[in-house]
Amino acid sequence: MAARIDALMMDYPLTLTHFFERSRRLFPKKTIATRVPGRPLFRYTYADFAERTMRLAAALRALGVKKGDRVATFAWNSHRHLELYWAVPLIGGVLHTLNIRLSRDDLAYIVNHAGDSVVFADASLWAALEGLRDRIPTVRRFVIMPDTPDAAVPPGLAEYEDLLAGTAPITSWPELAETDASGMCYTSGTTGHPKGVVYTHRAVFLHCLAQAMTDSFGLSERDVIFHMVPMFHANSWCVPYTGVMVGATHVLAGPNPQPRDICEIVQSEKVTVCGGVPTVWIAVKELVEHDGYDISSLRCIPIGGSAAPRSLIELYDKKFGASMTHAWGMTEMTPLGTLSRLKSYMLDWPEDRQYAVRARCGYPSVGVDVRIVDDDGRELPWDGQSMGELQVRGPWVVGAYYDNPESAARFTADGWFRTGDVATIDAEGYVQITDRTKDLIKSGGEWISSVDVENLIMAHPKVLEAAVIAVPHPKWVERPLACVVPRPGERIERAEIIEFLRPKLARWALPDEVVLIDAVPKTSVGKFDKKVLRERFKDWTPREA
Ligand code: AMP
């Protein structure tokens, strides 16, 4: 009989247990800190973190959490939230991070749909949850976390620190399969009900390895990571896992962080990595320019969630010595898809061309296949011009939404996930998101990318933020309307914007009108909420109808 040649390596499961145990052994002296309003940072070591996570694991067991049970969090970023990030999946539970900014109806829907059995809530957020208690019957227990110095625990509820103090650490971890669920996150959901994405140990494990690579976030033990991306947004971009895996130093943003907190912590803790959506970095920019914070320790600012304006990337480089890395991803992708790093030979290119590359969303991470297809599902060339729906597949891409009959429509017959984003891919493999399908503006026979136009407007020195939406037009079907927020203390005229854009855009892509607004409405995770603007301006009458 022929000797067996396949499967001669160990069948070692790719689970978070390996990362946790390894970091516990290797990095016990490294530190994890949380911002506490009005107090110095709360700081402890990985050894403390590991011990408490093991107590929490035992406490979860005592609360009756079994394999596959959903344990929800309703919390700001903190060391306690980080402990939950690890303890829940390590005992086979599924960590469900609830978005604290959702409406009560959405929250009730999500908790019920997920069937959460225990909810860990920050004391400062309890008021938002309390009124929902009657509507979420699956929840057996609430545990309150003292996130602020004056936090009070409502009568009759368990307190996190008491729970930990009263429980001995777990002595051994259960054996898990790599396909076991580890976490769960609902998409921000612009239409219909939010949809549940369930991560597996294997998906997170592989995503962490890819994310830590030099050409990705390049995370290392030497990094100081500031966790500002909410731990309820898209798996917190997976950094709470990857950061612990590499043994980095952590600072967590604490309750309700403001742009000034970000500036102060980056400066004082010499933060090297801090991700965030563009709106946050726009706000931080104003403060750094005005008050002169030193944020030059930031060697990698992953920026994504929505398109990063090129002008912002350039300004952070040149004025602050802080390097932004544009990335694209989705809750459905754990979330990393593409990341814009220059290839070595591009370093010799003229600066203008380099920034043009860096402003794109980047090339796919190892582990992610991408393609663009036309309306008939035919694959389009990577020529930087052809525009089509971006489709992806890979070991950390959603295979089906949780318990959702409409799920199938988001997948192609040959097994790719339809992202709903419209993109081009150039010959170098750099993806550029043109728009969400619903945000593209169809004017006459031409498509206009709202993202392109708003990014050009945001390069104007008097502009803080700009969002471009389609408004109905009797002749052209739709036309772009620019909603512009001037920088504090600036006055800006419509004509200034149009003249600024004229040399940069085709005539038909110039916005018909510029309206000045106080602020661009934001979604629960800080992206421009164009739905609200479309509603506000739905009866807009064009100038030359
Ligand atoms: P979420 O699941 O909340 O992270 O949202 C994912 C969506 O955000 C994507 O499908 C894109 O529409 C958008 N998005 C994420 N990153 C970018 C980016 N760098 N540029 C443009 N859109 C982005």
Residues whose N, C-alpha, C, O or C-beta is under 5 A from the ligand:
A	BS01	AMP	S188 A234 I303 G304 G305 S306 A307 A308 A327 W328 G329 M330 T331 E332 C361 T419 D421 I433 R436
